Amino acid sequence: MHIIVPMKQIPDLVEELEVDSEGTDIDREYLKFVSNEYDEQALEEALLIKESTGAEITVVGLDEEDIDQTLYTAIAKGADKAVKLTGTGDGWVDTHTRADILASWLSGQSFDLILTGVQAVDDLDGQLATLLGARLGIPHAAVVVEVQPKDDKVTVRQEFSAGMAIEQEISLPAIVGIQAARQAPRYAPITRIRQAMQSGGLEEVAANTESAGSGLSIRRLYLPEKAGHAEMIDGSPEDVADKILELIRSKGLLK
């Protein structure tokens, strides 16, 4: 079995995000990027399948900021091969464009299963698995928390709202959007990551962006408006209680 796992870079949310001068993207000059946490879940599920079946894993990513580190880390965790699709631009790539670029490359690959992260925090689109399935014309499922291969099929467990879940069989080849792996993503020691970097194994392939079309366009980004402020109340417990009561009454929350 050959499993392909697309990996994506997202801004590190512990950093302070700023809008660029054009107002259509975040300022990326000094920003740190990290691997999308849902893609890490997809990779972990692929590694669990590899451990039980001996599957081969290929990770693939667009040429985004710090993507090399993520791809080499995937190799350090147990992936067999890493591919970087170059020539995809320096800015943000929306899910529809990403799906077009990946589908163009995937159409020339031999695979049994594609595991994607269910979504990413930079757009919360959640459609990559569906879009890839439609473009490649193969079965797909999303919001999956378990994948069990059996012969030429996989059994997937999907979660829905209100605590509902279903299990269904999907014929291979197929695409599955992973919400959570069966266990937490494993840790890769820095020594193993360095070994992966030194041994190479990162293949660069020019991406086909001719047919890539965006599902949305960004007209303008805005920072959240400040809606209030914090006020520190000093005094004795009785004075503080009186001031809090007065504040609550002034807001019309208590008569």
C-alpha positions as CSV (number, residue, x, y, z in Angstrom):
1,M,0.0,0.0,0.0
2,H,1.3,3.5,-0.9
3,I,0.0,6.4,1.2
4,I,0.5,10.0,0.3
5,V,0.1,12.7,2.9
6,P,0.0,16.4,1.8
7,M,1.6,18.8,4.4
8,K,0.9,22.5,4.8
9,Q,2.6,25.4,6.6
10,I,0.6,27.8,8.7
11,P,1.6,30.9,10.7
12,D,2.6,30.1,14.3
13,L,-0.3,31.5,16.3
14,V,1.9,32.4,19.3
15,E,3.5,35.1,17.1
16,E,2.0,38.6,16.7
17,L,0.3,38.7,13.3
18,E,0.4,41.9,11.3
19,V,-1.3,42.8,8.0
20,D,1.0,43.7,5.1
21,S,1.1,47.1,3.3
22,E,-1.4,46.0,0.6
23,G,-3.9,44.8,3.2
24,T,-4.5,41.4,1.5
25,D,-2.1,39.1,3.4
26,I,-0.2,38.9,6.7
27,D,3.3,40.3,6.8
28,R,5.5,37.2,6.4
29,E,8.9,38.8,6.6
30,Y,9.7,37.9,10.2
31,L,6.9,35.4,10.8
32,K,7.6,31.9,11.9
33,F,5.6,29.1,10.2
34,V,4.8,25.6,11.6
35,S,3.2,22.5,10.3
36,N,-0.6,22.4,10.2
37,E,-1.6,20.4,13.3
38,Y,-4.3,18.5,11.3
39,D,-1.7,17.4,8.8
40,E,0.3,16.1,11.7
41,Q,-2.7,14.0,12.7
42,A,-3.0,12.6,9.1
43,L,0.7,11.7,9.1
44,E,0.4,9.9,12.4
45,E,-2.6,7.9,11.1
46,A,-0.5,7.0,8.1
47,L,2.4,5.9,10.3
48,L,0.1,3.7,12.3
49,I,-1.1,2.0,9.1
50,K,2.5,1.6,8.0
51,E,3.3,-0.2,11.3
52,S,0.4,-2.6,10.8
53,T,0.7,-3.3,7.1
54,G,4.2,-2.2,6.0
55,A,2.8,0.6,3.8
56,E,5.0,3.1,2.1
57,I,4.5,6.8,2.9
58,T,5.2,9.8,0.8
59,V,4.7,13.3,2.1
60,V,4.3,16.3,-0.2
61,G,4.2,20.0,0.3
62,L,4.1,23.2,-1.6
63,D,7.2,25.4,-1.5
64,E,6.1,27.4,1.5
65,E,8.0,29.0,4.3
66,D,9.8,26.4,6.4
67,I,8.3,23.5,4.5
68,D,11.7,21.7,4.3
69,Q,11.8,21.4,8.1
70,T,8.3,19.9,8.1
71,L,9.1,17.4,5.3
72,Y,12.4,16.3,6.9
73,T,10.6,15.9,10.3
74,A,8.1,13.6,8.6
75,I,10.9,11.5,7.3
76,A,12.4,11.4,10.8
77,K,9.1,10.1,12.1
78,G,9.0,7.3,9.6
79,A,7.9,8.6,6.1
80,D,9.8,7.0,3.3
81,K,9.9,9.9,0.8
82,A,9.3,13.7,0.7
83,V,8.4,15.8,-2.3
84,K,8.4,19.6,-2.5
85,L,6.3,21.2,-5.3
86,T,8.1,24.4,-6.4
87,G,7.0,27.5,-8.2
88,T,3.8,28.0,-6.2
89,G,4.5,31.6,-5.2
90,D,5.4,33.3,-1.9
91,G,2.0,34.2,-0.5
92,W,-1.0,32.4,0.9
93,V,-2.5,29.6,-1.2
94,D,-6.2,29.0,-0.7
95,T,-7.6,25.5,-0.5
96,H,-9.1,25.5,-4.0
97,T,-5.8,26.5,-5.6
98,R,-3.9,24.1,-3.4
99,A,-6.2,21.3,-4.5
100,D,-5.6,22.1,-8.2
101,I,-1.9,22.1,-7.7
102,L,-1.9,18.8,-5.7
103,A,-4.3,17.1,-8.1
104,S,-2.1,17.9,-11.1
105,W,0.8,16.2,-9.4
106,L,-1.2,13.3,-7.9
107,S,-2.7,12.5,-11.3
108,G,0.8,11.3,-12.3
109,Q,1.4,9.2,-9.2
110,S,0.6,5.7,-8.2
111,F,-1.1,5.5,-4.8
112,D,-3.7,3.6,-2.8
113,L,-4.7,6.2,-0.1
114,I,-4.3,9.9,0.4
115,L,-4.6,11.2,4.0
116,T,-5.1,14.9,4.4
117,G,-5.7,17.1,7.4
118,V,-9.3,17.9,7.7
119,Q,-8.6,21.7,7.7
120,A,-6.1,24.4,8.6
121,V,-6.4,27.4,10.9
122,D,-5.5,29.9,8.2
123,D,-8.8,29.4,6.4
124,L,-10.9,26.8,8.2
125,D,-12.2,25.7,4.7
126,G,-12.2,22.0,5.4
127,Q,-12.6,21.0,1.8
128,L,-9.2,19.7,0.6
129,A,-10.2,16.0,0.8
130,T,-13.5,16.7,-1.0
131,L,-11.9,18.9,-3.7
132,L,-9.1,16.4,-4.4
133,G,-11.6,13.5,-4.6
134,A,-13.7,15.5,-7.1
135,R,-10.7,16.5,-9.2
136,L,-9.2,13.0,-9.3
137,G,-12.6,11.2,-9.6
138,I,-12.1,8.8,-6.6
139,P,-14.0,8.2,-3.4
140,H,-13.4,10.5,-0.5
141,A,-14.5,11.1,3.1
142,A,-13.7,13.7,5.7
143,V,-13.9,14.3,9.5
144,V,-12.4,10.9,10.0
145,V,-10.9,9.7,13.3
146,E,-9.8,6.2,12.4
147,V,-8.7,4.3,9.2
148,Q,-8.4,0.5,9.1
149,P,-7.2,-1.0,5.8
150,K,-8.6,-4.4,4.6
151,D,-7.7,-5.9,1.2
152,D,-8.7,-3.3,-1.4
153,K,-10.8,-1.2,0.9
154,V,-10.5,0.9,4.1
155,T,-13.0,1.2,6.9
156,V,-13.2,4.8,8.2
157,R,-14.9,6.2,11.3
158,Q,-16.5,9.6,10.7
159,E,-17.6,12.0,13.5
160,F,-20.7,14.2,13.1
161,S,-22.4,16.8,15.3
162,A,-24.3,15.8,18.4
163,G,-21.8,13.0,19.2
164,M,-22.9,10.9,16.2
165,A,-20.4,8.7,14.4
166,I,-20.6,6.2,11.5
167,E,-18.4,3.6,10.0
168,Q,-18.2,2.9,6.3
169,E,-16.1,1.0,3.8
170,I,-14.5,2.9,1.0
171,S,-12.9,1.2,-2.1
172,L,-9.3,2.1,-2.9
173,P,-7.9,4.3,-4.2
174,A,-9.5,6.9,-1.9
175,I,-8.9,10.2,-0.1
176,V,-9.6,10.7,3.6
177,G,-9.6,13.9,5.6
178,I,-8.3,13.2,9.1
179,Q,-9.6,15.1,12.1
180,A,-7.7,13.1,14.7
181,A,-5.4,10.1,14.6
182,R,-5.9,7.1,16.9
183,Q,-3.1,8.4,19.0
184,A,-1.3,11.7,19.5
185,P,1.3,12.6,16.9
186,R,4.7,11.2,17.8
187,Y,7.8,13.3,18.6
188,A,10.8,13.3,16.3
189,P,14.2,14.0,18.1
190,I,16.3,16.8,16.6
191,T,19.1,14.3,16.0
192,R,16.9,12.2,13.7
193,I,15.7,15.3,11.9
194,R,19.3,16.3,11.2
195,Q,20.1,12.8,10.0
196,A,17.2,13.1,7.5
197,M,18.5,16.5,6.3
198,Q,22.0,15.1,5.9
199,S,20.9,12.0,4.0
200,G,18.8,14.1,1.6
201,G,15.7,12.4,0.3
202,L,13.8,15.7,-0.5
203,E,12.7,15.6,-4.1
204,E,11.8,18.9,-5.8
205,V,9.3,18.9,-8.6
206,A,8.0,21.9,-10.5
207,A,4.3,22.5,-9.8
208,N,1.8,22.8,-12.5
209,T,-0.1,26.0,-11.7
210,E,-1.7,26.7,-15.1
211,S,-5.1,25.4,-14.2
212,A,-5.1,26.6,-10.6
213,G,-8.1,28.7,-9.9
214,S,-9.1,30.2,-6.5
215,G,-12.3,29.5,-4.9
216,L,-12.2,32.9,-3.2
217,S,-10.3,36.2,-3.4
218,I,-9.2,38.3,-0.5
219,R,-10.2,42.0,-0.9
220,R,-8.9,43.2,2.4
221,L,-7.7,42.0,5.8
222,Y,-8.4,43.9,9.0
223,L,-7.1,43.5,12.5
224,P,-9.8,42.9,15.1
225,E,-11.2,46.1,16.6
226,K,-10.7,46.7,20.2
227,A,-14.1,46.5,21.8
228,G,-13.2,47.4,25.4
229,H,-10.6,47.5,28.0
230,A,-9.6,46.1,31.4
231,E,-10.2,48.1,34.5
232,M,-8.5,47.3,37.8
233,I,-10.6,48.1,40.9
234,D,-8.8,48.9,44.1
235,G,-10.0,49.2,47.6
236,S,-11.3,47.0,50.4
237,P,-13.4,44.0,49.6
238,E,-16.6,45.9,50.5
239,D,-15.6,48.9,48.2
240,V,-14.7,46.5,45.3
241,A,-18.0,44.7,45.7
242,D,-19.9,48.0,45.6
243,K,-18.1,49.2,42.5
244,I,-18.7,45.9,40.7
245,L,-22.4,46.1,41.6
246,E,-22.5,49.6,40.3
247,L,-20.8,48.6,37.1
248,I,-23.2,45.7,36.5
249,R,-26.2,48.1,37.1
250,S,-24.7,50.6,34.7
251,K,-24.7,48.0,31.9
252,G,-28.3,47.2,32.5
253,L,-27.6,43.7,33.6
254,L,-29.1,44.2,37.1
255,K,-31.9,46.5,38.3
